[in-house]
Amino acid sequence: MLSSLSVNPVMPPRYSGVKYEDIPKVVLGKLKKALNANKGLYLWGECGTGKTHIAYAIMRRCIENRRSAKMYNSPEMFDMIREYYGRSFDYRDDELRRLVDFDGLLIIDDIGAEKPTDWVAETFYKIVNVRYEKMLTTIFTSNLSLDKLAEKIGDRVPSRIVEMCEVVKLEGDDKRLH
């Protein structure tokens, strides 16, 4: 089953110590603004600026507050969808609907890291479009600005993300190198 394969019910060891309190104040401010407006976040920046760390900290807070949250790594999510469905994406399938219609916080980490094929662009559009239309809270992380993401997969997904998310650029040195 797709849903049981792709959900991260526990924190990976690398992120087991993440704390909501460690999220930069500018991101917390944007997060609160976004949630008050029934929106999500688009966190982007260079490698090592803390995007995934922040996403796991937000997910941890949801779990602590007994709110539903799921997190998927984008390339792995597409691999699982492809493995489960092959090249056909049928939104009517119950398993895929559970992914797309999940009404808790959905976090898709590292978008743009997957190989940009027509199938990926179309599948990602279908996922984002349903969440956009249903106004479901979604957080995305990426190394790409929305302009660069548009160059990779077309304008449709970034256009929807702009409306459904507060966009936050994370700057700084690669924390992994220090």
C-alpha positions in Angstrom: 0.0 0.0 0.0 1.3 3.4 -0.9 0.1 5.2 2.3 1.8 2.7 4.6 5.1 2.8 2.7 5.4 6.6 2.4 4.3 8.0 5.8 7.0 8.8 8.3 5.4 7.9 11.6 8.5 8.5 13.6 11.4 11.0 13.2 14.5 9.7 11.4 17.5 9.5 13.7 19.0 12.5 12.1 16.0 14.7 13.1 15.1 13.0 16.4 16.3 16.1 18.4 14.5 18.8 16.4 12.6 21.4 18.4 9.9 23.8 17.4 11.6 26.4 19.5 14.7 26.3 17.2 12.8 27.4 14.2 14.0 30.9 13.2 11.6 33.7 14.3 11.1 34.9 10.7 9.9 31.4 9.7 7.6 31.1 12.8 6.1 34.5 11.9 5.4 33.4 8.4 4.1 30.0 9.6 1.6 31.7 12.0 0.5 34.1 9.3 0.1 31.2 6.9 -1.9 29.1 9.3 -4.2 32.0 10.2 -5.0 32.4 6.5 -5.4 28.6 5.9 -2.2 28.5 4.0 1.1 26.5 4.0 4.7 27.4 3.5 7.2 27.2 0.6 10.6 27.1 2.3 13.5 27.4 -0.2 17.2 28.1 -0.1 20.6 26.7 -0.7 21.7 23.3 0.6 22.2 23.1 4.3 20.1 26.2 5.3 17.8 24.1 7.6 14.7 23.6 5.4 14.2 19.9 6.3 15.1 20.5 9.9 12.4 23.2 10.1 9.9 20.9 8.4 10.5 18.1 10.9 10.2 20.5 13.8 6.8 21.6 12.5 5.8 18.0 12.0 6.9 17.2 15.6 4.8 20.1 17.0 1.8 18.7 15.1 2.4 15.3 16.6 2.8 16.7 20.1 -0.5 18.6 19.7 -2.2 15.4 18.4 -2.7 16.9 14.9 -2.3 14.8 11.8 0.9 15.4 9.8 2.7 13.4 7.1 6.0 14.1 5.5 7.3 12.7 2.2 10.6 13.2 0.5 9.7 14.3 -3.0 11.9 12.0 -5.1 11.0 9.0 -2.9 7.3 9.9 -3.1 7.4 9.9 -6.9 9.3 6.6 -6.8 6.6 5.1 -4.6 3.8 6.4 -6.7 5.5 5.1 -9.9 6.1 1.7 -8.3 2.5 1.4 -7.0 0.8 2.8 -10.1 3.3 2.4 -12.9 2.9 5.3 -15.3 -0.8 5.8 -14.9 -2.0 8.1 -12.2 -5.6 7.5 -11.3 -6.9 9.9 -8.7 -10.0 7.6 -8.3 -7.8 5.0 -6.6 -8.3 4.9 -2.9 -4.7 4.8 -1.9 -3.8 7.8 -4.0 -6.8 9.7 -2.7 -5.5 9.1 0.9 -2.2 10.8 -0.1 -3.7 13.7 -2.0 -6.8 14.3 0.1 -5.0 13.9 3.5 -6.6 16.8 5.5 -3.8 17.1 8.0 -0.5 18.9 7.4 1.2 17.5 4.4 4.9 18.2 4.0 6.7 17.5 0.7 10.4 17.9 1.2 13.0 18.6 -1.4 10.7 19.3 -4.4 12.7 19.8 -7.6 15.3 17.2 -6.6 13.5 14.5 -8.7 14.3 14.0 -12.3 12.1 16.4 -14.3 10.1 14.1 -16.6 6.7 14.8 -18.1 5.3 12.1 -15.8 6.7 13.8 -12.7 5.4 17.3 -13.8 2.0 15.9 -14.5 1.8 13.8 -11.3 3.0 16.7 -9.1 0.5 19.0 -10.8 -2.3 16.6 -10.0 -1.3 16.3 -6.3 -0.8 20.1 -5.9 -4.0 21.0 -7.8 -6.2 18.8 -5.6 -4.7 20.2 -2.4 -5.0 23.8 -3.9 -8.7 23.3 -4.8 -9.5 21.8 -1.4 -7.4 24.4 0.4 -5.5 21.8 2.3 -2.4 23.0 4.3 0.8 21.9 2.6 4.5 22.8 3.3 7.0 22.4 0.6 10.8 22.6 0.9 13.1 23.1 -2.1 16.5 24.3 -3.1 14.8 26.1 -6.0 13.1 29.4 -6.1 9.6 29.2 -7.6 11.0 30.7 -10.9 13.6 27.9 -11.1 11.0 25.3 -10.2 8.8 26.7 -13.1 11.7 26.3 -15.5 12.0 22.7 -14.4 8.3 21.5 -14.4 6.3 24.3 -15.9 4.3 27.2 -14.4 1.2 25.5 -13.2 2.5 24.1 -9.9 4.5 27.2 -8.9 1.5 29.4 -9.7 -0.7 27.4 -7.3 2.0 27.3 -4.6 2.3 31.1 -4.6 -1.4 31.3 -3.8 -1.5 28.5 -1.3 1.7 29.2 0.6 3.7 31.9 2.3 7.1 31.9 0.5 10.2 32.0 2.8 13.7 32.1 1.5 16.3 30.7 4.0 19.7 32.2 3.7 23.0 31.4 5.3 25.9 29.1 5.1 25.6 25.3 4.8 25.1 24.2 8.4 26.3 20.7 7.4 29.8 22.1 6.7 30.3 23.6 10.1 
